[in-house]
Amino acid sequence: MAKRALKEGDAAPDFTASTDAGGSLTLSKLKGKPVVLYFYPRDDTPGCTKEACGFAASLPNFRRVKAEIVGVSKDSVVSHDKFKAKYELPFALVADEDGAVCAAYGTWIKKENYGRTYMGIERSTFLIDAAGKIRKVWRGVKVEGHVNEVLAAAKAL
């Protein structure tokens, strides 16, 4: 049976997962402030790097609205550490190696490229309000202009 896709107004599924630098993050501990939870396919690839650097460059604007940014991929903590250091990323990267967070948010999907079908992360972003409710969902994200869209939505909360 297929899991129902998360939508605006749903409670954001809570999770605790490993992050870069050997840390861990529990989503519910961020209650009280908005959270930008973005899922991306792979560390240090062109689109993912552009997206991460875009969020990093706009962090002062997100901080003005008290929003936390959290990136999620299935890469390892070691991979995240290298990615963060290379691009000086100032926010947590969740290492969802077992795919539990991706599964909870419905971002682990069947993809097709050059006739080959495989499973991978759908580039997606969830804007979660201070009470832990999903206020906006972006699926199949195109990197260009995305950070500004998310920022505009966060300012409107």
DSSP file (Angstrom, degrees, kcal/mol; ACC not computed):
  #  RESIDUE AA STRUCTURE BP1 BP2  ACC     N-H-->O    O-->H-N    N-H-->O    O-->H-N    TCO  KAPPA ALPHA  PHI   PSI    X-CA   Y-CA   Z-CA
    1    1 A M              0   0    0      0, 0.0     2,-0.2     0, 0.0     0, 0.0   0.000 360.0 360.0 360.0 130.9    0.0    0.0    0.0
    2    2 A A        -     0   0    0      1,-0.1     2,-0.2     3,-0.0     3,-0.0  -0.469 360.0-116.6 -74.3 140.6    1.4    3.4   -1.0
    3    3 A K        -     0   0    0     -2,-0.2     2,-0.2     1,-0.1    -1,-0.1  -0.540  33.7-105.5 -75.5 141.0    2.0    5.9    1.8
    4    4 A R        -     0   0    0     -2,-0.2     2,-0.1     1,-0.1    -1,-0.1  -0.464  39.4-112.8 -67.3 134.8    0.0    9.1    1.6
    5    5 A A        -     0   0    0     -2,-0.2    -1,-0.1     1,-0.1   101,-0.1  -0.430  31.4-108.9 -70.2 140.9    2.1   12.0    0.5
    6    6 A L        -     0   0    0     99,-0.2     2,-0.3    -2,-0.1    -1,-0.1  -0.404  42.9-176.2 -66.4 145.2    2.7   14.8    3.0
    7    7 A K    >   -     0   0    0     -2,-0.1     3,-2.1     4,-0.1   127,-0.2  -0.892  36.6 -66.5-138.8 170.0    0.8   18.0    2.3
    8    8 A E  T 3  S+     0   0    0     -2,-0.3   127,-0.2     1,-0.3     3,-0.1  -0.323 120.0  30.2 -58.5 135.3    0.5   21.5    3.7
    9    9 A G  T 3  S+     0   0    0    125,-4.0    -1,-0.3     1,-0.4   126,-0.1   0.109  91.3 120.8  98.9 -20.0   -1.1   21.4    7.1
   10   10 A D  S <  S-     0   0    0     -3,-2.1   124,-3.3   124,-0.2    -1,-0.4  -0.385  74.0-102.0 -71.2 153.3    0.2   18.0    8.0
   11   11 A A  B     -A  133   0A   0    122,-0.2   122,-0.2    -3,-0.1    -1,-0.1  -0.591  41.1-112.0 -70.2 136.9    2.4   17.6   11.1
   12   12 A A        -     0   0    0    120,-3.1     2,-0.1    -2,-0.3    -1,-0.1  -0.582  35.6-110.4 -70.8 126.0    6.0   17.3   10.1
   13   13 A P        -     0   0    0      0, 0.0     2,-0.1     0, 0.0    -1,-0.1  -0.372  34.6-129.2 -59.3 129.4    7.2   13.7   10.8
   14   14 A D        +     0   0    0     -2,-0.1     2,-0.3    13,-0.1    12,-0.0  -0.441  34.7 167.8 -77.6 154.2    9.7   13.8   13.7
   15   15 A F        -     0   0    0     -2,-0.1    12,-2.2     2,-0.0     2,-0.4  -0.982  30.2-147.1-158.3 157.9   13.1   12.2   13.4
   16   16 A T  E     +B   26   0B   0     -2,-0.3     2,-0.3    10,-0.2    10,-0.2  -0.998  35.0 160.1-126.3 128.3   16.4   11.9   15.1
   17   17 A A  E     -B   25   0B   0      8,-2.1     8,-2.5    -2,-0.4    79,-0.1  -0.967  41.9 -91.3-147.3 159.5   19.4   11.3   12.8
   18   18 A S  E     -B   24   0B   0     77,-0.5    77,-2.8    -2,-0.3     6,-0.3  -0.395  42.6-169.6 -69.1 147.5   23.1   11.7   12.6
   19   19 A T  B >   -C   94   0C   0      4,-2.4     3,-0.8    75,-0.3     4,-0.3  -0.744  33.6 -63.8-127.6 178.7   24.5   14.9   11.2
   20   20 A D  G >  S+     0   0    0     73,-1.1     3,-1.8    -2,-0.2    -1,-0.2  -0.096 115.6  32.4 -54.9 162.6   27.9   16.2   10.1
   21   21 A A  G 3  S-     0   0    0     56,-0.3    -1,-0.2     1,-0.3     3,-0.1   0.710 131.9 -71.1  58.1  24.0   30.7   16.5   12.7
   22   22 A G  G <  S+     0   0    0     -3,-0.8    -1,-0.3     1,-0.2    -2,-0.2   0.653 101.2 128.5  72.9  15.1   29.4   13.4   14.5
   23   23 A G    <   -     0   0    0     -3,-1.8    -4,-2.4    -4,-0.3     2,-0.3  -0.138  47.2-138.5 -88.6-171.7   26.3   15.3   15.9
   24   24 A S  E     -B   18   0B   0     -6,-0.3     2,-0.4    -3,-0.1    -6,-0.2  -0.980   5.8-150.5-146.5 158.9   22.7   14.4   15.8
   25   25 A L  E     -B   17   0B   0     -8,-2.5    -8,-2.1    -2,-0.3     2,-0.5  -0.997   4.1-164.5-134.9 133.1   19.5   16.4   15.1
   26   26 A T  E >   -B   16   0B   0     -2,-0.4     3,-1.3   -10,-0.2     4,-0.3  -0.979  15.0-149.5-114.7 119.0   16.0   15.8   16.4
   27   27 A L  G >  S+     0   0    0    -12,-2.2     3,-2.4    -2,-0.5     4,-0.2   0.895  94.2  58.5 -57.0 -44.0   13.4   17.8   14.4
   28   28 A S  G >  S+     0   0    0    -13,-0.3     3,-1.4     1,-0.3    -1,-0.3   0.740  94.6  66.3 -62.4 -21.3   11.0   18.3   17.3
   29   29 A K  G <  S+     0   0    0     -3,-1.3    -1,-0.3     1,-0.2    -2,-0.2   0.616  93.6  61.2 -73.4 -10.6   13.8   20.0   19.3
   30   30 A L  G X  S+     0   0    0     -3,-2.4     3,-1.3    -4,-0.3    -1,-0.2   0.384  75.6 128.8 -93.6   2.6   13.6   22.8   16.7
   31   31 A K  T <   +     0   0    0     -3,-1.4   100,-0.2     1,-0.2    99,-0.1  -0.251  55.6  51.6 -56.7 146.7   10.0   23.6   17.6
   32   32 A G  T 3  S+     0   0    0     98,-2.7    -1,-0.2     1,-0.2    98,-0.2   0.245 106.9  58.7 105.0 -11.1    9.5   27.2   18.3
   33   33 A K  S <  S-     0   0    0     -3,-1.3    -1,-0.2    97,-0.3    34,-0.1  -0.986  91.7 -97.0-143.6 153.0   11.1   28.4   15.1
   34   34 A P        -     0   0    0      0, 0.0    34,-2.6     0, 0.0     2,-0.4  -0.359  36.7-152.7 -66.8 150.6   10.5   27.7   11.4
   35   35 A V  E     -dE  68 128C   0     93,-2.6    93,-3.1    32,-0.2     2,-0.8  -0.994  11.8-154.2-129.3 131.2   12.5   25.0    9.7
   36   36 A V  E     -dE  69 127C   0     32,-3.3    34,-2.9    -2,-0.4     2,-0.7  -0.915  18.9-172.3 -99.5 107.0   13.5   24.7    6.1
   37   37 A L  E     -dE  70 126C   0     89,-2.8    89,-2.7    -2,-0.8     2,-0.4  -0.891   7.2-177.2-105.7 108.5   14.0   21.0    5.6
   38   38 A Y  E     -dE  71 125C   0     32,-2.6    34,-2.4    -2,-0.7     2,-0.4  -0.911  14.9-153.7-117.0 137.2   15.5   20.4    2.1
   39   39 A F  E     +dE  72 124C   0     85,-3.5    85,-1.3    -2,-0.4    34,-0.2  -0.870  17.4 177.8-105.9 133.3   16.2   17.0    0.6
   40   40 A Y        -     0   0    0     32,-2.4    34,-0.3    -2,-0.4     3,-0.1  -0.974  31.9-124.5-138.3 150.7   18.9   16.7   -2.1
   41   41 A P  S    S-     0   0    0      0, 0.0    33,-0.4     0, 0.0     2,-0.3   0.892  79.1  -6.6 -65.3 -45.1   20.3   13.8   -4.1
   42   42 A R    >   -     0   0    0     31,-0.1     3,-0.9    32,-0.1     6,-0.2  -0.978  65.7-105.1-161.9 138.9   24.1   13.9   -3.4
   43   43 A D  T 3  S+     0   0    0     -2,-0.3     6,-0.1     1,-0.2    37,-0.1  -0.277  98.4   9.8 -58.6 144.4   26.9   15.9   -1.8
   44   44 A D  T 3  S+     0   0    0      1,-0.2    -1,-0.2     2,-0.1     3,-0.0   0.769  89.7 129.5  57.3  35.6   29.2   17.8   -4.0
   45   45 A T  S <> S-     0   0    0     -3,-0.9     4,-3.0     1,-0.1     5,-0.3  -0.822  71.4-103.0-110.3 159.3   27.3   17.5   -7.3
   46   46 A P  H  > S+     0   0    0      0, 0.0     4,-2.3     0, 0.0     5,-0.2   0.896 116.1  37.1 -52.8 -55.0   26.6   20.5   -9.4
   47   47 A G  H  > S+     0   0    0      1,-0.2     4,-2.3     2,-0.2     5,-0.2   0.907 119.6  48.3 -65.6 -41.3   22.9   21.1   -8.6
   48   48 A C  H  > S+     0   0    0      2,-0.2     4,-2.5     1,-0.2    -1,-0.2   0.872 112.0  49.5 -68.1 -37.0   23.2   20.1   -5.0
   49   49 A T  H  X S+     0   0    0     -4,-3.0     4,-2.8     2,-0.2     5,-0.3   0.924 111.0  49.4 -66.4 -44.3   26.2   22.3   -4.5
   50   50 A K  H  X S+     0   0    0     -4,-2.3     4,-1.9    -5,-0.3    -2,-0.2   0.913 113.5  46.8 -61.2 -42.7   24.4   25.3   -6.1
   51   51 A E  H  X S+     0   0    0     -4,-2.3     4,-2.2     2,-0.2    -2,-0.2   0.945 114.0  46.4 -64.8 -48.6   21.4   24.7   -3.9
   52   52 A A  H  X S+     0   0    0     -4,-2.5     4,-2.5     1,-0.2    -2,-0.2   0.916 113.8  48.2 -61.4 -44.4   23.4   24.3   -0.7
   53   53 A C  H  X S+     0   0    0     -4,-2.8     4,-2.6     1,-0.2    -1,-0.2   0.841 109.1  55.1 -66.5 -32.6   25.5   27.4   -1.5
   54   54 A G  H  X S+     0   0    0     -4,-1.9     4,-1.5    -5,-0.3    -2,-0.2   0.921 110.0  44.7 -64.7 -44.5   22.3   29.4   -2.2
   55   55 A F  H  < S+     0   0    0     -4,-2.2     4,-0.4     2,-0.2    -2,-0.2   0.907 113.8  51.2 -64.7 -40.7   20.9   28.5    1.2
   56   56 A A  H >< S+     0   0    0     -4,-2.5     3,-1.1     1,-0.2    -2,-0.2   0.923 109.5  49.1 -62.2 -44.7   24.3   29.4    2.8
   57   57 A A  H 3< S+     0   0    0     -4,-2.6    -1,-0.2     1,-0.3    -2,-0.2   0.813 115.5  44.6 -65.4 -29.9   24.5   32.7    1.1
   58   58 A S  T >X S+     0   0    0     -4,-1.5     4,-1.9     1,-0.2     3,-0.8   0.375  80.7 106.8 -94.8   4.1   20.9   33.6    2.1
   59   59 A L  H <> S+     0   0    0     -3,-1.1     4,-3.0    -4,-0.4     5,-0.2   0.876  74.0  57.2 -54.2 -42.5   21.3   32.4    5.7
   60   60 A P  H 3> S+     0   0    0      0, 0.0     4,-1.4     0, 0.0    -1,-0.3   0.893 108.5  48.3 -56.8 -36.9   21.4   35.9    7.2
   61   61 A N  H <> S+     0   0    0     -3,-0.8     4,-0.7     2,-0.2    -2,-0.2   0.884 112.3  47.7 -69.3 -38.5   18.0   36.5    5.6
   62   62 A F  H ><>S+     0   0    0     -4,-1.9     5,-2.6     1,-0.2     3,-0.8   0.882 108.4  55.5 -67.7 -37.2   16.6   33.2    7.0
   63   63 A R  H ><5S+     0   0    0     -4,-3.0     3,-2.0     1,-0.2    -1,-0.2   0.847  97.3  63.9 -64.1 -33.1   18.0   34.1   10.4
   64   64 A R  H 3<5S+     0   0    0     -4,-1.4    -1,-0.2     1,-0.3    -2,-0.2   0.814 108.4  41.2 -61.0 -29.1   16.1   37.4   10.3
   65   65 A V  T <<5S-     0   0    0     -3,-0.8    -1,-0.3    -4,-0.7    -2,-0.2   0.181 119.2-115.7-101.6  16.2   12.9   35.3   10.3
   66   66 A K  T < 5 +     0   0    0     -3,-2.0     2,-0.3     1,-0.2    -3,-0.2   0.686  61.8 156.1  62.0  24.0   14.4   32.9   12.9
   67   67 A A      < -     0   0    0     -5,-2.6     2,-0.3   -34,-0.1   -32,-0.2  -0.620  34.2-146.0 -86.5 138.8   14.4   30.0   10.4
   68   68 A E  E     -d   35   0C   0    -34,-2.6   -32,-3.3    -2,-0.3     2,-0.5  -0.770  10.0-146.2 -94.5 144.6   16.7   27.0   10.7
   69   69 A I  E     +d   36   0C   0     -2,-0.3    23,-0.6   -34,-0.2     2,-0.4  -0.955  17.8 179.1-113.4 133.2   18.0   25.3    7.5
   70   70 A V  E     -df  37  92C   0    -34,-2.9   -32,-2.6    -2,-0.5     2,-0.3  -0.987  12.0-156.0-135.3 123.1   18.6   21.6    7.5
   71   71 A G  E     -df  38  93C   0     21,-2.5    23,-3.6    -2,-0.4     2,-0.4  -0.758   9.8-164.5 -96.3 146.0   19.8   19.6    4.5
   72   72 A V  E     +df  39  94C   0    -34,-2.4   -32,-2.4    -2,-0.3     2,-0.3  -0.995  20.6 143.6-133.9 129.0   19.1   15.9    4.1
   73   73 A S  E     - f   0  95C   0     21,-1.8    23,-2.9    -2,-0.4    26,-0.1  -0.928  56.3-109.3-146.9 174.8   20.6   13.3    1.8
   74   74 A K  S    S+     0   0    0    -33,-0.4    21,-0.1   -34,-0.3   -32,-0.1   0.341  78.4 120.1 -89.2   8.0   21.6    9.6    2.1
   75   75 A D        -     0   0    0     19,-0.2    -2,-0.2     1,-0.1    22,-0.2  -0.278  69.0-101.8 -67.1 159.5   25.3   10.5    2.0
   76   76 A S     >  -     0   0    0      1,-0.1     4,-2.5    20,-0.1     5,-0.2  -0.263  26.8-107.6 -77.1 166.3   27.4    9.5    5.0
   77   77 A V  H  > S+     0   0    0      2,-0.2     4,-2.8     1,-0.2   -56,-0.3   0.896 122.2  54.3 -58.4 -42.0   28.6   11.8    7.9
   78   78 A V  H  > S+     0   0    0      2,-0.2     4,-2.0     1,-0.2    -1,-0.2   0.918 108.9  47.6 -61.0 -44.4   32.1   11.7    6.4
   79   79 A S  H  > S+     0   0    0      1,-0.2     4,-2.5     2,-0.2    -1,-0.2   0.919 112.2  49.9 -61.7 -44.6   30.8   12.8    3.0
   80   80 A H  H  X S+     0   0    0     -4,-2.5     4,-3.2     1,-0.2     5,-0.3   0.908 107.6  54.2 -60.6 -42.6   28.8   15.6    4.7
   81   81 A D  H  X S+     0   0    0     -4,-2.8     4,-2.2     1,-0.2    -1,-0.2   0.923 111.4  44.8 -58.7 -44.5   31.9   16.7    6.6
   82   82 A K  H  X S+     0   0    0     -4,-2.0     4,-2.6     2,-0.2    -1,-0.2   0.920 114.3  49.1 -65.3 -43.8   33.9   17.1    3.4
   83   83 A F  H  X S+     0   0    0     -4,-2.5     4,-1.9     2,-0.2    -2,-0.2   0.925 112.8  47.3 -61.5 -47.3   31.0   18.9    1.6
   84   84 A K  H  X>S+     0   0    0     -4,-3.2     5,-1.5     1,-0.2     4,-1.0   0.916 114.4  46.5 -62.4 -43.6   30.5   21.3    4.5
   85   85 A A  H  <5S+     0   0    0     -4,-2.2     3,-0.4    -5,-0.3    -2,-0.2   0.922 110.8  52.0 -65.8 -44.1   34.2   22.1    4.8
   86   86 A K  H  <5S+     0   0    0     -4,-2.6    -1,-0.2     1,-0.2    -2,-0.2   0.874 125.3  25.2 -61.0 -39.1   34.7   22.5    1.0
   87   87 A Y  H  <5S-     0   0    0     -4,-1.9    -1,-0.2    -5,-0.2    -2,-0.2   0.306 102.6-122.1-111.6   7.2   31.8   25.1    0.7
   88   88 A E  T  <5 -     0   0    0     -4,-1.0    -3,-0.2    -3,-0.4    -4,-0.1   0.928  38.3-171.0  51.8  52.4   31.7   26.4    4.3
   89   89 A L      < -     0   0    0     -5,-1.5    -1,-0.2    -6,-0.2     4,-0.1  -0.646  12.7-158.6 -79.6 123.2   28.1   25.4    4.7
   90   90 A P        +     0   0    0      0, 0.0     2,-0.3     0, 0.0    -1,-0.1   0.017  62.1  68.7 -96.0  28.6   26.8   26.9    8.0
   91   91 A F  S    S-     0   0    0    -23,-0.1   -21,-0.1    -7,-0.0     2,-0.1  -0.932  88.7 -81.0-141.7 165.5   23.9   24.6    8.7
   92   92 A A  E     - f   0  70C   0    -23,-0.6   -21,-2.5    -2,-0.3     2,-0.5  -0.366  30.9-157.9 -70.7 140.8   23.3   20.9    9.6
   93   93 A L  E     - f   0  71C   0    -23,-0.2   -73,-1.1    -2,-0.1     2,-0.4  -0.984  14.1-142.6-117.8 118.9   23.4   18.2    7.1
   94   94 A V  E     -Cf  19  72C   0    -23,-3.6   -21,-1.8    -2,-0.5     2,-1.0  -0.664   3.5-144.5 -84.2 130.9   21.5   15.0    8.1
   95   95 A A  E     - f   0  73C   0    -77,-2.8     2,-1.4    -2,-0.4   -77,-0.5  -0.794  19.5-179.5 -95.3  93.0   23.0   11.7    7.0
   96   96 A D    >   +     0   0    0    -23,-2.9     3,-1.4    -2,-1.0     6,-0.2  -0.427  17.3 156.5 -91.9  59.7   19.9    9.6    6.2
   97   97 A E  T 3  S+     0   0    0     -2,-1.4    -1,-0.2     1,-0.3   -23,-0.1   0.801  72.4  45.6 -61.6 -31.8   22.0    6.5    5.3
   98   98 A D  T 3  S-     0   0    0     -3,-0.3    -1,-0.3     1,-0.0    -2,-0.1   0.532 107.5-125.3 -89.5  -4.8   19.1    4.1    6.0
   99   99 A G    <>  +     0   0    0     -3,-1.4     4,-2.5   -26,-0.1     5,-0.2   0.560  69.5 130.5  79.3   7.8   16.6    6.3    4.2
  100  100 A A  H  > S+     0   0    0      2,-0.2     4,-2.2     1,-0.2     5,-0.1   0.888  74.4  45.3 -64.5 -39.9   14.1    6.5    7.1
  101  101 A V  H  > S+     0   0    0      2,-0.2     4,-1.8     1,-0.2    -1,-0.2   0.929 113.4  50.0 -70.5 -44.1   13.8   10.3    6.9
  102  102 A C  H  >>S+     0   0    0      1,-0.2     5,-2.4     2,-0.2     6,-0.7   0.907 111.7  49.6 -58.1 -41.7   13.4   10.2    3.1
  103  103 A A  H ><5S+     0   0    0     -4,-2.5     3,-0.8     1,-0.2    -1,-0.2   0.917 108.4  52.4 -64.1 -43.5   10.7    7.5    3.5
  104  104 A A  H 3<5S+     0   0    0     -4,-2.2    -1,-0.2     1,-0.2    -2,-0.2   0.835 116.6  39.5 -62.5 -32.8    8.9    9.6    6.1
  105  105 A Y  H 3<5S-     0   0    0     -4,-1.8    -1,-0.2    -5,-0.1    -2,-0.2   0.411 109.7-120.8 -99.0   0.8    8.8   12.6    3.8
  106  106 A G  T <<5S+     0   0    0     -3,-0.8    -3,-0.2    -4,-0.6    -4,-0.1   0.808  74.5 125.5  68.8  30.5    8.1   10.6    0.6
  107  107 A T      < +     0   0    0     -5,-2.4    15,-3.2    -6,-0.2     2,-0.9   0.483  43.0  90.5-101.2  -3.2   11.3   11.8   -1.1
  108  108 A W  E     +H  121   0D   0     -6,-0.7     2,-0.3    13,-0.2    13,-0.2  -0.830  64.6 157.8 -93.0 105.6   12.7    8.4   -2.0
  109  109 A I  E     -H  120   0D   0     11,-2.8    11,-2.6    -2,-0.9     2,-0.4  -0.774  49.2 -93.0-130.7 166.8   11.2    7.8   -5.4
  110  110 A K  E     -H  119   0D   0     -2,-0.3     2,-0.3     9,-0.2     9,-0.2  -0.701  47.9-174.0 -79.3 130.1   11.6    5.9   -8.7
  111  111 A K  E     -H  118   0D   0      7,-4.0     7,-2.3    -2,-0.4     2,-0.4  -0.819  14.4-149.6-122.8 162.5   13.5    8.0  -11.2
  112  112 A E  E     +H  117   0D   0     -2,-0.3     2,-0.4     5,-0.2     5,-0.2  -0.999  16.2 170.9-136.3 135.8   14.4    7.5  -14.8
  113  113 A N  E >  S-H  116   0D   0      3,-2.4     3,-2.1    -2,-0.4    -2,-0.0  -0.953  74.2 -15.3-145.8 122.2   17.4    8.8  -16.7
  114  114 A Y  T 3  S-     0   0    0     -2,-0.4     3,-0.1     1,-0.3    -1,-0.0   0.880 128.9 -52.1  51.0  42.6   18.4    7.8  -20.2
  115  115 A G  T 3  S+     0   0    0      1,-0.2     2,-0.5     0, 0.0    -1,-0.3   0.398 113.2 119.9  79.5  -3.5   15.9    4.9  -20.1
  116  116 A R  E <   -H  113   0D   0     -3,-2.1    -3,-2.4     2,-0.0     2,-0.4  -0.828  51.5-150.9 -97.6 130.7   17.4    3.5  -16.8
  117  117 A T  E     +H  112   0D   0     -2,-0.5     2,-0.3    -5,-0.2    -5,-0.2  -0.843  29.4 147.7-101.8 135.9   15.0    3.3  -13.9
  118  118 A Y  E     -H  111   0D   0     -7,-2.3    -7,-4.0    -2,-0.4     2,-0.4  -0.961  45.8 -99.1-156.4 167.8   16.4    3.6  -10.3
  119  119 A M  E     +H  110   0D   0     -2,-0.3     2,-0.3    -9,-0.2    -9,-0.2  -0.769  51.7 143.5 -95.4 140.7   15.5    4.8   -6.9
  120  120 A G  E     -H  109   0D   0    -11,-2.6   -11,-2.8    -2,-0.4     2,-0.4  -0.974  51.0 -74.1-163.5 174.0   16.8    8.2   -5.7
  121  121 A I  E     -H  108   0D   0     -2,-0.3     2,-0.6   -13,-0.2   -13,-0.2  -0.638  37.5-137.7 -81.2 129.9   16.0   11.3   -3.7
  122  122 A E        -     0   0    0    -15,-3.2     2,-0.4    -2,-0.4   -83,-0.1  -0.786  30.4-113.3 -82.9 122.2   13.5   13.7   -5.3
  123  123 A R        +     0   0    0     -2,-0.6    18,-2.7    18,-0.2    17,-0.5  -0.430  59.3 156.8 -59.0 114.1   14.9   17.2   -4.7
  124  124 A S  E     -E   39   0C   0    -85,-1.3   -85,-3.5    -2,-0.4     2,-0.4  -0.965  31.9-155.3-144.0 153.3   12.2   18.6   -2.3
  125  125 A T  E     -EG  38 138C   0     13,-2.4    13,-2.8    -2,-0.3     2,-0.5  -0.998   3.2-164.0-134.8 139.7   11.8   21.2    0.4
  126  126 A F  E     -EG  37 137C   0    -89,-2.7   -89,-2.8    -2,-0.4     2,-0.7  -0.989   8.9-153.1-122.6 124.9    9.4   21.4    3.3
  127  127 A L  E     -EG  36 136C   0      9,-2.7     8,-3.5    -2,-0.5     9,-1.3  -0.890  18.1-167.8 -97.6 116.8    8.8   24.7    5.2
  128  128 A I  E     -EG  35 134C   0    -93,-3.1   -93,-2.6    -2,-0.7     6,-0.2  -0.889  12.0-134.9-110.0 131.1    7.8   23.8    8.7
  129  129 A D    >   -     0   0    0      4,-3.2     3,-2.1    -2,-0.4   -96,-0.2  -0.185  34.3 -91.7 -80.5 177.2    6.3   26.4   11.0
  130  130 A A  T 3  S+     0   0    0      1,-0.3   -98,-2.7   -98,-0.2   -97,-0.3   0.718 125.9  55.4 -62.4 -22.1    7.2   27.0   14.7
  131  131 A A  T 3  S-     0   0    0   -100,-0.2    -1,-0.3   -99,-0.1  -100,-0.1   0.451 121.9-103.5 -90.2  -1.5    4.4   24.6   15.8
  132  132 A G  S <  S+     0   0    0     -3,-2.1  -120,-3.1     1,-0.3     2,-0.3   0.633  76.8 134.6  90.3  14.7    5.8   21.7   13.7
  133  133 A K  B     -A   11   0A   0   -122,-0.2    -4,-3.2  -125,-0.0     2,-0.5  -0.773  61.0-115.7 -97.8 142.9    3.2   21.9   10.9
  134  134 A I  E     +G  128   0C   0   -124,-3.3  -125,-4.0    -2,-0.3    -6,-0.3  -0.656  35.3 174.3 -75.9 122.0    4.2   21.8    7.2
  135  135 A R  E     +     0   0C   0     -8,-3.5     2,-0.3    -2,-0.5    -7,-0.2   0.704  64.3  14.7-102.3 -25.9    3.3   25.1    5.7
  136  136 A K  E     -G  127   0C   0     -9,-1.3    -9,-2.7  -129,-0.1     2,-0.4  -0.987  59.9-162.9-152.7 141.4    4.7   24.7    2.2
  137  137 A V  E     -G  126   0C   0     -2,-0.3     2,-0.5   -11,-0.2   -11,-0.2  -0.993   2.6-172.7-128.0 129.6    5.9   21.8    0.1
  138  138 A W  E     -G  125   0C   0    -13,-2.8   -13,-2.4    -2,-0.4     2,-0.3  -0.991  11.0-177.5-119.0 124.1    8.1   22.0   -3.0
  139  139 A R        +     0   0    0     -2,-0.5   -15,-0.2   -15,-0.2     3,-0.1  -0.883  65.8  20.1-118.5 152.8    8.7   18.7   -5.0
  140  140 A G  S    S-     0   0    0    -17,-0.5    -1,-0.2    -2,-0.3   -16,-0.2   0.909  90.0-157.9  59.0  42.1   10.8   18.2   -8.1
  141  141 A V        -     0   0    0    -18,-2.7     2,-0.5    -3,-0.3    -1,-0.2  -0.215  16.3-148.7 -59.9 135.0   12.7   21.4   -7.2
  142  142 A K        -     0   0    0      2,-0.1     4,-0.3     1,-0.1    -1,-0.1  -0.936  16.6-139.9 -97.9 127.1   14.5   23.3   -9.9
  143  143 A V  S >> S+     0   0    0     -2,-0.5     3,-2.0     2,-0.1     4,-0.6   0.871  74.4  95.2 -61.0 -42.7   17.5   24.9   -8.2
  144  144 A E  T 34 S-     0   0    0      1,-0.3    -2,-0.1     2,-0.1   -93,-0.0  -0.307 107.6  -6.2 -57.4 119.5   17.3   28.3  -10.0
  145  145 A G  T 3> S+     0   0    0     -2,-0.1     4,-1.6     1,-0.1    -1,-0.3   0.339 100.4 116.4  81.1  -7.0   15.3   30.7   -7.9
  146  146 A H  H <>  +     0   0    0     -3,-2.0     4,-2.5    -4,-0.3     5,-0.2   0.919  69.4  54.2 -64.2 -46.0   14.3   28.1   -5.3
  147  147 A V  H  X S+     0   0    0     -4,-0.6     4,-2.5     1,-0.2    -1,-0.2   0.901 109.0  49.7 -57.3 -41.8   16.1   29.7   -2.3
  148  148 A N  H  > S+     0   0    0      2,-0.2     4,-2.4     1,-0.2    -1,-0.2   0.875 109.5  51.7 -65.5 -37.0   14.3   33.0   -2.9
  149  149 A E  H  X S+     0   0    0     -4,-1.6     4,-2.0     2,-0.2    -2,-0.2   0.926 111.7  46.6 -62.1 -45.0   10.9   31.3   -3.2
  150  150 A V  H  X S+     0   0    0     -4,-2.5     4,-2.5     1,-0.2    -2,-0.2   0.911 111.8  51.1 -64.6 -43.2   11.5   29.5    0.1
  151  151 A L  H  X S+     0   0    0     -4,-2.5     4,-2.4    -5,-0.2    -1,-0.2   0.915 108.5  51.4 -61.4 -44.1   12.7   32.7    1.8
  152  152 A A  H  X S+     0   0    0     -4,-2.4     4,-1.1     1,-0.2    -1,-0.2   0.906 111.9  47.2 -59.7 -42.1    9.6   34.6    0.6
  153  153 A A  H  < S+     0   0    0     -4,-2.0     4,-0.4     1,-0.2    -2,-0.2   0.887 111.0  51.5 -67.5 -38.7    7.4   31.8    2.1
  154  154 A A  H >< S+     0   0    0     -4,-2.5     3,-1.0     1,-0.2    -2,-0.2   0.884 107.3  52.9 -66.1 -37.6    9.3   31.8    5.4
  155  155 A K  H 3< S+     0   0    0     -4,-2.4    -1,-0.2     1,-0.2    -2,-0.2   0.809 105.2  56.8 -65.3 -28.7    8.9   35.6    5.7
  156  156 A A  T 3<        0   0    0     -4,-1.1    -1,-0.2     1,-0.2    -2,-0.2   0.555 360.0 360.0 -81.1  -8.3    5.1   35.1    5.2
  157  157 A L    <         0   0    0     -3,-1.0    -1,-0.2    -4,-0.4    -2,-0.1   0.514 360.0 360.0 -67.8 360.0    4.8   32.7    8.2
